[in-house]
Amino acid sequence: MENESFWEMIRDGENAKLECKLAENTLPKEMWYTYSAFANTDGGVILLGVEEKKGEFFPVGTNDVVKLQQELWNQINNPQKISQNILRNEDVQPIKVEGKDILKINVPRANREQRPVYIGQNPYINTWRRNYEGDYSCSEEEVKRMIAEQSSQALDNQIIENFSWDDLNMESFKNYRQRFSNMKPDSKWNELSDKDFLKRIGGWSHDRNTNKEGLTVAGLLVFGEEHTITDYFPHFFLDYREKLSDDIKERWSYRVTSHDATWSGNLYDFFFKVIQRLVSDIDVPFELDQETLARKIETPVHSALREAVLNSIIHANYYGDVGVVIEKEQSGFRFSNPGTLRMPIEKAIEGGNSDPRNPNIFKIFAQLGYGERSGYGLESIYLTWEEQHWQKPVLHEEFRPERTTLTLMPISLMPNDVVHKFKILLQDRFHLLDKSELFVLVKIYEEGYVTNARLQALTQESSSEINKRLSNLVEEGLLESNGKGRSTYYTLSNVFSDLYDENGSIQMTDQEVEFDIESINDKLWDIAETARESKRLKAEKMQEIILTLCSYKYLTINELSDLTGREGNALRRIHIRPLVENSLLELRYPETPQHRNQAYKTKEPSKYIVENDA
């Protein structure tokens, strides 16, 4: 297993998250630059005892891996050497590859309270970050921004001296109050003065220690005038662009910026201008709200795009050097904001983790019902795109300048006509595939073959995750592996060879065309109705229902459990096992009884199908 994992890691050589170094007798000095770089970027793996030859990497081992480990712990726990030890015991593991001892060091991404992680005593001269070209030394400005991010205090709650009501666009503020009143007509906040109302939503503050009060950073950014905002944030810039034409001479079909002097230029007005343009041409199917019986006026895609705009606004670092840029093109959408993520990308996507850079700006929009589920914005966007079978969103960080970009491409990864063909040709095997495995088959059908790298580009999944999926499909006999190492590519197996005509399209006989998965599933549901309605069926009757169900196609325990309303383990013990032992049911994988996709089919299906259909 260690061998397989090692070769999978180094298949494509060093990258933004992998560094290989020789370390025969001692730790290489350059390793600490990589440790700092991984910690300050997005983490990564360091392999000690690996040599590079002409672009290829090979294990050469270390002379004493235990001694190397001890040296690592001694140095990393020395504050004179390294500012922070962010490693756990399990992050440093010796592995044996082809009889050679390799030290594997998994460096996590440091949290914002720990950054910058630097070498020696001076963060301004020995803080490093990582990109595809290797490790690079951070500028003084980058280090200052990391230090500023350590604070647990909300920067957008800071009172701005020498700013007042005169710096706000009152039309924007009054429009906000009207929206709030329409949404919450019974709120007592509607009776407050403008100043008290602004204080409640986070745009005005009172410091009890100094007794100072005034406009907050959030209040200025959300409701200010563009020229007053740039007095405090010189690099503040909002930019919305549309390019919907194929005419290469036309740079933008439509564009609005905070500098164009036709509107306030603040975040509040920008948010509503942008979402109106983004969703203007998204179809809304006719569907009634089950509570109000009124027609729904938006889809999950509308909500996802709105979340994406809000994410860009509340996570932006307005002290940075670049602005918020949102683009709408024929192929998709791009949302870019200054500042990097305040947590690892994986954690940001998984949901339930909230660390907005501007919590008061978030609060102001949340009062209008936007982004109420704190920490679930990105998760809901990813789930919406997955439900549509669209290309997986891409969340990307840049560090020079610091910028985070979310790209959303509403491009179907599994066209309905191709999926339907696979339903027909795979028949009973189709329902054993999960979405990710089906996607691999569809891509090969469309492109002729795929590589691990190609699937990484399409799905943004890790090489190891994709390799497991490809291996499973090879094991199932649906794919063939060709070539070796980095040159490995995958094609459809000979299971599919007779299903292509001379033009390379899948052939379908009349009988196959008549086969329809949905109609079969409806029939199975009707057949099992008696079992679902009665929990006290005799064993003979229950087994007859199971044999009838399994006459149409292979069914797994989970599927039989859903159809019959019976608990899976009891179903297997009381009914399935006796039917198999009496040779009435056959296994989909007889050589592997415990197979993860084990399913069952009746050995004499015609008897039960005829009787049932009659």
N, C-alpha and C positions, 0 to 999 in steps of 0.2 A: 504493500500500500504506500509506504514511504517513497519507494522508487517511482511508482506511478505519479504520485503527487509532485515529486521533484521535477520530473521531465515535463509534466503539464505546466508547471510554473515557468520553466525556462524556455518553453517551446518557441516563443517569439522574441527571446532575448530581453535585455534590460528595457524598462519603460518607466513611466511616471511613478509606478508603485513597486518596482523591483530593482534591487541593486545587488550585484554579485562581486565578491572580492576574494583575492588570495589571502590566506591567513595561516601559514604553516606553523609558526611558532608564537606569534603575538598578534594583538589587535592592530589592524592598519589604522594609522592616524586619520586617514580620509573617511573612515567609517563614521566618525563623529559628525562630520559635515552632513552626511546622509541622514544620520539619526535626527539632527536638528531640522533638516529639510523636510523629512517625512512628518515629524511631529507638528511642524508649522504649516503643513499643506493638508494632505488628506490621508496620511498614514502610508505604510508600505512594508515590504519584507526585505530584509538584508540576509543574504546567504554568504557565510564565510567558509572558504574552502572550495571555491569554484573559480575556474580559470577560463578566460576568453581566448579563443584562437580563430582568427579570421571571421569574426562575427558569430561563431558558434561557442556555446558554453559547455564545459565539461567538469564533472566532480573530480577534484584532486585530493580533497580531504585536508585535515589538520593533523599535526603530530600528536597533540594532546588536547582533545576537545574539552575535557573537564577543567584543565588549567585555563583554557581560553574563556570558559564560562566564568570562572572565579575572577579573572582579570576584568571581564566586562562588569560584573557586579561591583567590584572595588572601585572602578573608575566612575561608573555612572552614579554611585552614591556619594561621590566626592564633590561637594558644591564648588570647590576650586576648579574642578574640571568641567562639570556640566551643571547648568542652572536647575534642571528638573529631571528627576527619574520618574518617567510615566509608564515604565514597564512593570508587568506582573510576572510572577514566577513562570506561569504558563506561556508567556510571550517569548521565552528563551528556551529552545528545545534542541538537543542534539538529534540529528537524524542520520541514518546510515544508508548510503546510496552506493550500490555495487561494491560493498565492503569498505567504503571510505566514510570517515566521520565528517559530517557537515554541521555547522552551527546555524540554525535558523532563528532569526530575530524578527518577531512581528512587532513593528512600531505602530501604535495606534495614533490617531489624530489627537493632539492635545486639545483639551477644552479651552474655551476662550480665557478662563481665569488663569490657566497655566502658560499661555503664550505671552511673549515669545520664549521658546526653548532655545537657549544659546550656549555656546562653548566659552568657557572661561568666565571672566568677571564683567565684561562690557557688552551689553546686548546690541549696542549700536555698531559694533565692528565684527561681531561673530554670530549673527543670526542668519539662518539659511532657509531657503525654500526650494521646492522641487518643481521642475517642469520636464517635458519630454527630452530636453537637451541635457538634463542632469541637475546638479545642485548649483544654486546661485546665491550670492550674498545679498541680503536685503538692504535696501536704502534706509537712511535715517527716518524718512517719512513713513515707510512701511512699518518700521519698528514702533514708531510713535502711535500709529493707528492700532497696532496690536495691543499696546499698553492701555490705550484709551478704551478698548473693548473689554478689558478686564473688569471694569466697574459694574457693580450690580445696580447702580442708580440709572434711572431712565433719563437719557440725555435730552429727550424731547419734552421733559417736564421742567427743564431749566428755565428760570425767569430771565427774559432778555432785557437788559438795562437800556434805557433811552428809546424804547419802543412803546407805542400806545395804541388806543383805538383808531387813531388816524391812519395807522399803517394797515388796517384791515379793509377788505372790499366788503362793504356792508350789504351789497346786493347778494353776494355769496352767502353771507351769514344769515340774512333774512330768509333766503331760499332754504337753507338748512333747517331753520326753526320751523318753517312751514311744513317741510317733509316730516320732521319729528312730530309735529302736532297732528298731522294727518294719520301717522302710523300709531301714535300713542295719545289719543284725544283725552284720556282720563288721567294722564300724568300731571302731577302737581308742578313739575318743572315748567309747564307751559305758562304758569302764573308768575315765574321769576323774571327779574329784570334781565336785560341783555348780559350784563356783567356776571350776575350770579348764575345765569344759564351757562355761559361760556366756562365759568369755573367748574360747574358740575360735570361738563363733558371733557374737561382736561385742557382747555385752551387758555385758561387764565389761572394763576396760582397765587397762593399766599404763603410765604415762608414764615413759620411761627418763631423761628430762632432769631431772625433779623427783622421781622415785622415788615419785610418788603413784599409787595405784591405787584403783579404785572402780567403782561402777555408771555405765554410760554412758547418754546420752539415749535411745539405742535400747533398752537393757535396761529402762529405766523405762517407756517407752511401750508396749513389747510385753508385758511381764510384770508391770507395776506394778498397784497398787490405784488405783481412780479418784481417791480423795481424796489419795493421795500424788502422783499425776500432776499434778493441778490445783494442788498446792503449787508446782510448778515451772512449769507451763503453765496459767495462770489461765483461758485461753479454750478449753482442751481440751474437746472435746465430740464424741461419736460418736452418730449418729442414723440408725436404719433405720426406714423407713415403708412400709407397704403400704396402698394404697387400691384395693380390688378390687370394691367395690360401687358400684352406680349411685345409691344412696340419698344425696342431697345433704346430708341431715342427719348422715350418718356421716362424720366427718372422716377417721378412719383405720380400716382393717380390722384392722390389727396394727401395733404400734410397739414398738421397744426402743431405749433410750438408755443412754449410759454413766452417767447420773445416777440411774437408777431403783433402785439399791441391792439388786438381786436377783442380781447377778453382779459379776465383777471390774471391768468397765468398761475393760479394756485392749484393745490392738489384736489380740492373739492370739485371744482369745475372741470378739471382735467379728467377725473374719474368718470364723470357722467358723459362727457363728450366722447371719451374713448369707448366705453361699453356700448353706447348707442351705435357707434360705427362698426364695432367688432361683430355684433350679433345681427346687424341689419339684414343680412341675406341668409340667415340660418332658418331652414324650414321648421315649422311647428306643426306636427301631425295633429289631426283632430282627436282630442282626448278630454274627457270630463274629469274634473276633480271630484272624487267620491264623497267628499264632505259638503262642498258647496254646490255641486252639480253644474258649476260654471266651467267653460272651456279653459284648459290650461294654456297660459300664454307664453310659456317657456319650457325648454327641455333641460336635461342634465348638462348638455353641452353649453347652454347659456350660462348656467351656474358656474361651470368649470372655468369659462373664459373670464367671468367676473371675478372669481377667486384669484386667477392669475394676475389680473390688473391690480387687485388689492394687495397681493403678495409683493409685487414690485414696489408698491408705495410704502408699505409698512416695514419692509426689510431693507430699504435703501439707506445708505450712509450719505447723508446730505453734506457731510463735511468732506466728502471725497472729491476727486478731480473730474468726474464724468457725471452725466445726467441719466435720467430715466428715459429709456427708449422702448417704444412698443411698435411692432411692425406687423402689418397684415399683408400677406402676399397670396398669390393663387394657390401655392402649395401648403400654406399654413400660417402659424402665428409665432412671433418671437417677443419675449418679455425680458428686458434687460435692466438691471438696476446697479448703481454703484455700491460697492461693498461685497465681501464674501459671506458665505454662510456662517452662522454662529454655532453650528453643530455639524457632525459628519453628514454627507449627502444621504446615506442610507437611513440614518435616524430621522432626518428631515422628511423623507418620503414616507416612512412607515406610519406616521400619524401619531397623535397623542403627545407630541413633544413641542412645546411652544416656547420660543425665546425671541419674540419680535424685537428688532432693534429700536422700534418706535412704538411702544405700547400705548401711548396716549393718542397717537394718530389712529392706531387700531381701535381704541375705545370710541373715538369720535365716529368712525364709520360703523362700528358695531351697534351704536345706538339707533342707526337706521336699518339694522337687520342684515348688515353685510359682514361676512366673516365671523359670525357668532360662535361657531364651533372652533375655538382657539386650538391651534395645533393640528387641525385636520384639513387645512387648505390643500396642500400638495397631495395628500393621500386621496382626497376626493377627486382631484384632477386626474391622477393616474388611474383610479378606478373607472372614471367615466370614459377615458380613452380605451381602456381595456375592454369595457362592455361594448364599445363600438367596433372592436377588432381593428383599431387603428394603430399605426406605428407608435411604439412606446415613446412617451415624452423623454426629452433629454435635458437634464439639469447639469449645467457646466459652470465651473469657476475659473476665472482668470485672475492673475495677481499683479500684472503690470500693464495697465492700471487694474485696481481691484474691481471686479465686476462679476455678477452672477446672472446667468442667462438661462431661461426656460424656453425650450422650443417645442411647440405643439404642432404636429403634422396630422391632419385628418385624412391620412392615406390608408386605405384598407390593406391590411396584411393578408387577409384571407378572403378574396373575392367570392361572392356567393355561388357563382357558377362553378368555380373550381371545387369548392367545398362539397357542393352537391355531387359532382363527379366522384369524389372520394367516398361519399356516403354510399353511392351505388356500387363502385368497384370493390370496396372493402367489406360491404355488407355487415356481417356479424362482428367483424374485427374493428369496425369503425368506432363503436361505442367504448372500446377499451383504450382509445387514445385520449390523452388530455389535450387541452388547447395548444400547449407548447409543442407537443409532439406532432400534432396535426399541422401546425405552422411550418415545421421543418419539411414535412412531406410536400406541402403546397409550394414552398419556395423552390424545392428541387424540381417539381413538376414545371414551374414557370421558368426556371433559370438553367435547368439541365443538371446542375450539381451545386453543392454548397461547401464552404469550408468553415471551420470554427471561427476564423476571423470575420468572415462575411456575416455570420449569425450574430456575432458580438456587435457589429456595426448596426444591424437591424433592430436588435432587442435591448442593447445596453446591458446585457447580463454578463457575468464573469465567464472566463474561459472554462473554468472547472465545472460550472453549472451546465454549460452547453455541452461539454464533453460527456457528462453523465447521460444527458438526454440522447445524444448521438449513439452512445454505447448501448443504451436500452433499445433503441430502434434497430441497431445491428443485431442484437441478441434476439429480438422479436422476428428477425428475418425480413424486415421491411426496407432496410438500407444495406448497402455494401460500402465498405471502407476501401479506399484506393490510395496508394502512395504511402510514404512514411514521413514522420516528423512534421516539419512545417509545411511540407508539400501534401499532407493528407487532405483528401477531399471525399465527399460522400455522394453516392448516386442511389436511385431507387433500385431495389433488388429485382431479381428475375421473377418475383411474384407479380410484377407489373408488366412483364415483357410482352405478354400476349394481348395487352389491353391498349396498344397504340396502333393506329392505322399508318398508312404510308406517309402521311403528312405530320406524324408525331402527335396526333390528338388521340385522346382516350376513346376507344371504340365501346359501343354499348349495344348489346343485343336487345331485341324487343322485350325479352323476358326481364333483362336487367333494368330497362327503362321503366317497366311497370313496378319494379321494386321501389318502395318508398318508405324510408325510415319512420317518418312521422305517422303514416297510416298504420304501420305495423305496431308502433308504440301505443296508438289509440286502441288497437285491437287487444293488445296485451292488457291494457288497463281495464277494458270491459270484461275480459275473461276472468281477471282476478277479483272482480267486484264482490263475489260471494265470500271470498276469504276475508276481505276487508270488513265486510258488514257483520260477519259472524266469527267470534273468537273461540267458539266451541265446536269447530268442525271435526269430524272423525278423521283419523290419520289417513284412511284410504281416500277420502274425498279430497283432503288437502294435497296428497301426493298426486292425485289425478290432475288437479289444477296445475301443480308444478310441472308435470310432464307435458301438459298442453301448452303452457307458457314457453317451455324450453324446446318445443317442437318448431318454433318459428326462428329462433336464433340462440346463440350462446348467451347466457345470462349469468352475471356475477351474483354473489350472495347479497351484496348491497342492493342490487336491482330487484332481486326477488323479495328482499325485505320490504322495499318501498312498495312494490306491487301488491304484496299480500298483507301488509300491515303487521308482520311478525318480526320479532327480534332476531337479528342475524345469527347469533351463536346457537340459539334454540332451533332455528330453522335448519341449520347445518346438522346439528346433532340428531334431531328427531326425524327429519325427512330426507335431507340431501344425502347423508352418509348411507342410509339403507338403500336408497335408490341407486347409488353408485355401486354398492356392494352386490346388488342384485342385477347389475348390468343393464339397468333401465336408463341411466344417465351416463354420458361420457364426459371426460374432462377435456377442456380446451388444451391444457398442457399436461398430458398424462405422465411425462417424464419428470415433471416438477410439481408434485401435488400441492406444495405450499407456495406456488407462484403468486406474485403480487397481483396479477390480473387473472387469476384462475376463474374459469366460468364453466357452465354446464349446459349440455344439449341432449335432448332425447334421442336415443339410438334408433327408434322407429318412429320418426316424426309424422309420416303420412297418416298413420292410424288416428292420431290425436287431432291433427289439423282437419282432416276430413270430417271427423265426428263433430268437432267444434263448429266448423263453418256450416255444417248441415243444419 
